[in-house]
Amino acid sequence: MDTRKNILEIKNMHTYFFTDDAVVKSVDGVDIELKEGSTLGIVGESGSGKSVTALSVMGLLMGTTGKVVEGEILLDGKDITHLSDEERRKIRGNQISMIFQEPMTSLNPVMKIGDQIVEAIRMHQDKTKEEARAMTIEMLKKTGLPRAERMVDEYPFQLSGGQRQRVMIAMALVCNPKILIADEPTTALDVTIQAQIIDLMNHLKEEIGTSIIFITHDLGVVAETCDDVVVMYCGRVVEKGNVFDIFDRTAHPYTEGLLNSIPKLGQHVEELASIPGNVPNPKYMPKGCKFAPRCPYATDRCREEEPGFFDLGNDHLSRCWRCEN
């Protein structure tokens, strides 16, 4: 049993988007815990609610029709769900930071790299421009970037994709946040750079002590980096547990389908395994278990009644009727 305390707890969170013709329940009753000093993987197909969960925690739904309508987000035991914009700014970047999917669109294209990181430092810490610049160069060096002293005066378009991603990591970690949310940080990178970014995040986690939420669809990355795993589908958590239970004692058919979809090195097959069908339109969710239309084990009960969580021991939970006995 893991005795580390939870640094972040999401309790029964519902995030809805209000459109002219429907209410889209993007996140619908999610419970997630992040332990101090650990890495939590959140996995699932596109549209499962992973990124919206992260944006809800960060308070970055402004400018959209999205809103957290119910639930709590506890940071070190304090509810941060309904903070003012000013209170949010004090937390964002200082206590919780986020690396976004595409660094080219996340970095300001008309500001020098160094100026963007210096701005983040001076917003949260009482530092002069010279002190902040020195911190920036030191952090860029920690991420393994060459010629950091010159790179601070360059613009994002002058850097490669891997270099921009390292700049985003440096910006996210420069204020030593308690929590780092990495939203598919390796998606647009080749496998060599992916491996370097993963090693870098693991190294910085050990050095700085930051807890990490790693959002991805790549279960290979999850196996290599995460301590605990949450599997999401249609805005709900369908299975969660430690990484060994999720991979070795897979309980939910959706998790099973994701694992079976991974190509295996050295195995020659005519056709790769896949999960049939598509994620349902959030405006028209099926009755009962949301995965039932795509599930090879679905019964009439699955199509009529939505299951709750079944405890499989060792904090391993699954939302599937097959786990009832």
C-alpha positions as CSV (number, residue, x, y, z in Angstrom):
1,M,0.0,0.0,0.0
2,D,1.4,3.4,-1.1
3,T,1.5,5.7,2.0
4,R,2.5,8.9,0.2
5,K,0.0,11.7,0.6
6,N,-2.1,13.0,-2.3
7,I,-0.9,16.3,-3.5
8,L,-3.8,16.7,-5.9
9,E,-7.3,15.2,-5.7
10,I,-10.0,15.6,-8.2
11,K,-13.4,14.7,-6.7
12,N,-16.5,14.0,-8.8
13,M,-15.5,16.7,-11.4
14,H,-18.0,17.5,-14.1
15,T,-16.9,19.9,-16.9
16,Y,-19.6,20.7,-19.5
17,F,-19.5,22.8,-22.6
18,F,-22.7,24.8,-23.3
19,T,-23.5,25.1,-27.0
20,D,-26.6,26.5,-28.8
21,D,-28.1,23.1,-29.4
22,A,-26.8,20.8,-26.6
23,V,-24.8,20.5,-23.4
24,V,-21.6,18.5,-24.0
25,K,-20.5,16.5,-21.0
26,S,-16.8,16.4,-21.8
27,V,-15.8,15.3,-18.3
28,D,-18.6,13.6,-16.4
29,G,-17.8,12.7,-12.8
30,V,-14.1,12.1,-12.7
31,D,-12.1,11.1,-9.6
32,I,-8.3,11.2,-9.8
33,E,-5.5,11.3,-7.2
34,L,-1.9,12.3,-7.7
35,K,0.5,11.2,-5.1
36,E,3.5,13.3,-3.9
37,G,6.6,12.7,-6.0
38,S,4.9,10.2,-8.4
39,T,4.0,10.2,-12.1
40,L,0.3,9.6,-13.0
41,G,-0.5,8.6,-16.6
42,I,-3.9,9.5,-18.0
43,V,-4.6,7.5,-21.2
44,G,-7.4,7.1,-23.7
45,E,-8.4,7.9,-27.3
46,S,-8.9,11.5,-28.6
47,G,-12.2,12.8,-27.2
48,S,-12.0,10.8,-23.9
49,G,-11.7,14.0,-21.8
50,K,-7.9,13.8,-20.9
51,S,-7.0,17.3,-22.0
52,V,-10.2,18.9,-20.7
53,T,-9.5,17.4,-17.3
54,A,-6.0,19.1,-17.4
55,L,-7.4,22.4,-18.5
56,S,-10.0,22.3,-15.8
57,V,-7.3,21.8,-13.2
58,M,-5.3,24.7,-14.6
59,G,-8.3,27.0,-14.8
60,L,-7.8,27.5,-18.6
61,L,-11.3,27.2,-19.8
62,M,-11.7,30.9,-20.1
63,G,-12.7,32.1,-23.6
64,T,-14.6,28.8,-24.1
65,T,-18.1,27.7,-23.3
66,G,-16.7,25.2,-20.9
67,K,-17.3,25.3,-17.1
68,V,-16.6,23.1,-14.1
69,V,-20.2,22.7,-13.0
70,E,-19.7,20.3,-10.1
71,G,-17.0,18.7,-8.0
72,E,-13.8,19.7,-6.2
73,I,-10.1,20.1,-7.2
74,L,-8.0,20.0,-4.1
75,L,-4.4,21.2,-4.2
76,D,-2.7,20.2,-0.9
77,G,-6.2,19.9,0.6
78,K,-7.3,23.4,-0.6
79,D,-10.2,23.6,-3.1
80,I,-9.0,25.6,-6.1
81,T,-12.1,25.0,-8.3
82,H,-13.6,28.5,-8.1
83,L,-10.6,30.8,-7.5
84,S,-10.6,34.3,-8.9
85,D,-8.4,35.1,-12.0
86,E,-5.8,36.8,-9.8
87,E,-5.6,33.8,-7.4
88,R,-5.3,31.5,-10.4
89,R,-2.4,33.4,-11.8
90,K,-0.5,33.0,-8.5
91,I,-0.9,29.3,-8.6
92,R,-0.5,28.7,-12.4
93,G,3.2,28.4,-13.3
94,N,4.2,28.6,-9.6
95,Q,2.5,25.6,-8.0
96,I,1.1,23.9,-11.1
97,S,2.6,24.1,-14.6
98,M,1.6,22.6,-17.9
99,I,3.4,21.6,-21.0
100,F,1.1,21.8,-24.0
101,Q,0.8,19.4,-27.0
102,E,2.4,21.7,-29.6
103,P,5.2,24.0,-28.5
104,M,5.2,26.1,-31.7
105,T,1.7,27.3,-31.0
106,S,2.3,27.6,-27.2
107,L,5.4,29.8,-27.4
108,N,4.9,33.4,-28.4
109,P,6.4,33.7,-32.0
110,V,7.4,37.4,-31.6
111,M,9.1,37.1,-28.3
112,K,12.6,35.8,-27.7
113,I,12.9,32.5,-25.8
114,G,14.7,34.1,-22.9
115,D,12.1,36.9,-22.5
116,Q,9.3,34.4,-22.3
117,I,10.9,32.4,-19.5
118,V,12.1,35.6,-17.7
119,E,8.5,36.8,-17.7
120,A,7.3,33.6,-16.0
121,I,10.0,33.9,-13.3
122,R,9.4,37.6,-12.5
123,M,5.6,37.0,-12.3
124,H,6.1,34.6,-9.4
125,Q,9.4,35.5,-7.8
126,D,11.1,38.7,-6.6
127,K,14.0,38.6,-9.1
128,T,15.7,41.3,-11.1
129,K,15.9,40.9,-14.9
130,E,19.6,39.9,-14.6
131,E,18.8,37.2,-11.9
132,A,15.9,35.9,-13.9
133,R,18.0,35.7,-17.1
134,A,20.7,33.7,-15.2
135,M,18.0,31.3,-13.9
136,T,16.7,31.0,-17.4
137,I,20.1,30.0,-18.8
138,E,20.7,27.6,-16.0
139,M,17.3,25.9,-16.6
140,L,17.9,25.6,-20.3
141,K,21.2,23.9,-19.6
142,K,19.4,21.4,-17.3
143,T,17.2,20.4,-20.1
144,G,20.2,19.5,-22.2
145,L,20.0,22.4,-24.7
146,P,23.3,23.4,-26.3
147,R,24.6,27.0,-26.4
148,A,21.9,28.2,-23.9
149,E,23.6,31.6,-23.5
150,R,22.9,32.3,-27.2
151,M,19.5,30.5,-27.4
152,V,17.9,32.9,-24.9
153,D,18.1,35.6,-27.6
154,E,16.6,33.5,-30.3
155,Y,13.0,33.2,-31.5
156,P,10.9,30.0,-31.5
157,F,11.1,29.6,-35.3
158,Q,14.9,29.3,-35.1
159,L,14.6,26.2,-33.0
160,S,13.8,22.6,-33.9
161,G,10.7,20.8,-32.6
162,G,12.7,18.9,-29.9
163,Q,14.5,22.1,-28.8
164,R,11.1,24.0,-28.6
165,Q,9.8,21.2,-26.4
166,R,12.8,21.5,-24.1
167,V,12.2,25.2,-23.9
168,M,8.6,24.5,-22.8
169,I,9.8,22.1,-20.2
170,A,12.3,24.7,-18.9
171,M,9.6,27.3,-18.7
172,A,7.2,24.9,-16.9
173,L,9.8,23.9,-14.3
174,V,11.8,27.1,-13.7
175,C,9.7,28.1,-10.7
176,N,9.9,24.6,-9.2
177,P,6.2,23.8,-9.3
178,K,4.7,21.1,-7.1
179,I,2.8,19.6,-10.1
180,L,3.7,19.4,-13.8
181,I,1.0,18.5,-16.3
182,A,2.4,17.2,-19.6
183,D,-0.3,17.0,-22.3
184,E,1.1,14.6,-24.9
185,P,4.5,16.3,-24.9
186,T,6.1,13.8,-27.2
187,T,3.4,13.4,-29.9
188,A,4.9,15.6,-32.6
189,L,8.5,14.3,-32.0
190,D,10.5,11.5,-33.6
191,V,11.2,8.4,-31.5
192,T,14.8,9.4,-30.7
193,I,13.7,12.9,-29.4
194,Q,10.7,11.3,-27.6
195,A,13.1,9.1,-25.6
196,Q,15.3,12.1,-24.7
197,I,12.3,14.1,-23.5
198,I,11.0,11.2,-21.4
199,D,14.5,10.7,-19.8
200,L,14.7,14.5,-19.2
201,M,11.3,14.6,-17.4
202,N,12.2,11.6,-15.3
203,H,15.6,13.2,-14.4
204,L,14.1,16.6,-13.5
205,K,11.3,14.9,-11.5
206,E,14.0,13.3,-9.3
207,E,16.1,16.4,-9.1
208,I,13.3,18.9,-8.4
209,G,10.8,16.6,-6.7
210,T,7.9,17.6,-9.0
211,S,4.8,15.3,-9.3
212,I,3.8,14.7,-12.9
213,I,0.5,14.1,-14.7
214,F,1.4,12.6,-18.1
215,I,-1.4,12.7,-20.6
216,T,-0.9,10.4,-23.6
217,H,-2.4,7.8,-25.9
218,D,1.0,6.0,-26.0
219,L,0.9,3.1,-23.6
220,G,4.6,2.3,-24.2
221,V,5.4,5.7,-22.7
222,V,3.1,5.0,-19.8
223,A,4.9,1.7,-19.0
224,E,8.2,3.5,-19.0
225,T,7.4,6.6,-17.0
226,C,4.3,6.2,-14.8
227,D,3.7,4.9,-11.3
228,D,-0.1,4.9,-11.5
229,V,-2.5,4.9,-14.5
230,V,-6.0,6.3,-15.1
231,V,-7.8,5.1,-18.2
232,M,-10.5,7.5,-19.5
233,Y,-13.4,6.9,-22.0
234,C,-16.2,9.3,-22.9
235,G,-15.3,11.7,-20.1
236,R,-15.3,9.0,-17.4
237,V,-12.6,7.0,-15.6
238,V,-13.1,3.4,-16.6
239,E,-10.1,1.8,-14.9
240,K,-7.3,3.0,-12.5
241,G,-4.5,1.4,-10.5
242,N,-0.8,1.1,-10.3
243,V,1.1,0.6,-13.6
244,F,1.7,-3.1,-12.9
245,D,-1.9,-3.9,-12.2
246,I,-3.1,-2.0,-15.3
247,F,-0.7,-3.9,-17.6
248,D,-0.6,-7.4,-15.9
249,R,-4.2,-7.6,-14.4
250,T,-6.1,-5.7,-17.0
251,A,-9.8,-5.6,-16.0
252,H,-11.7,-3.3,-18.4
253,P,-12.3,-4.4,-22.0
254,Y,-11.4,-0.9,-23.2
255,T,-7.9,-1.1,-21.5
256,E,-7.6,-4.5,-23.0
257,G,-8.3,-3.1,-26.4
258,L,-5.8,-0.3,-26.0
259,L,-3.1,-2.8,-25.0
260,N,-3.9,-5.2,-27.8
261,S,-3.5,-2.3,-30.3
262,I,0.2,-1.9,-29.5
263,P,2.3,-3.3,-32.3
264,K,4.8,-5.9,-30.9
265,L,8.4,-5.8,-32.0
266,G,9.3,-9.0,-34.0
267,Q,5.7,-10.1,-34.4
268,H,4.5,-10.4,-38.0
269,V,0.7,-10.1,-38.5
270,E,-1.4,-9.4,-41.5
271,E,-3.5,-6.8,-39.7
272,L,-2.9,-4.9,-36.5
273,A,-5.5,-5.3,-33.7
274,S,-7.9,-2.4,-33.2
275,I,-11.0,-1.4,-31.2
276,P,-14.0,-1.6,-33.6
277,G,-16.2,1.5,-34.0
278,N,-15.6,5.0,-32.9
279,V,-15.9,7.1,-29.7
280,P,-19.6,8.1,-29.5
281,N,-20.7,11.7,-30.2
282,P,-20.8,13.3,-26.7
283,K,-24.1,14.9,-27.6
284,Y,-25.7,11.4,-28.1
285,M,-24.2,9.1,-25.5
286,P,-25.5,5.5,-25.5
287,K,-27.5,4.1,-22.7
288,G,-25.8,1.9,-20.1
289,C,-22.1,1.3,-20.3
290,K,-20.6,3.9,-22.8
291,F,-18.2,1.3,-24.2
292,A,-20.9,-1.4,-24.8
293,P,-21.4,-0.6,-28.5
294,R,-17.7,-1.4,-29.1
295,C,-17.2,-4.1,-26.5
296,P,-16.8,-7.8,-27.5
297,Y,-18.1,-8.9,-24.1
298,A,-21.2,-6.7,-23.9
299,T,-24.5,-8.2,-22.7
300,D,-28.0,-6.8,-22.5
301,R,-27.3,-5.6,-18.9
302,C,-24.3,-3.6,-20.2
303,R,-26.5,-1.9,-22.8
304,E,-29.1,-1.0,-20.2
305,E,-27.3,-0.3,-16.9
306,E,-24.1,1.7,-16.4
307,P,-21.8,0.0,-13.9
308,G,-20.1,1.7,-11.0
309,F,-16.6,0.9,-9.9
310,F,-15.6,-2.5,-8.6
311,D,-12.6,-2.8,-6.2
312,L,-10.2,-5.5,-7.4
313,G,-7.8,-4.9,-4.4
314,N,-4.6,-2.8,-4.1
315,D,-6.5,0.3,-5.1
316,H,-7.2,-1.2,-8.5
317,L,-10.7,-0.2,-9.7
318,S,-12.7,-1.0,-12.9
319,R,-16.0,0.2,-14.2
320,C,-17.2,-3.1,-15.8
321,W,-20.0,-5.6,-14.9
322,R,-17.5,-8.5,-15.6
323,C,-15.6,-7.5,-12.5
324,E,-18.7,-7.8,-10.2
325,N,-17.8,-11.3,-9.1
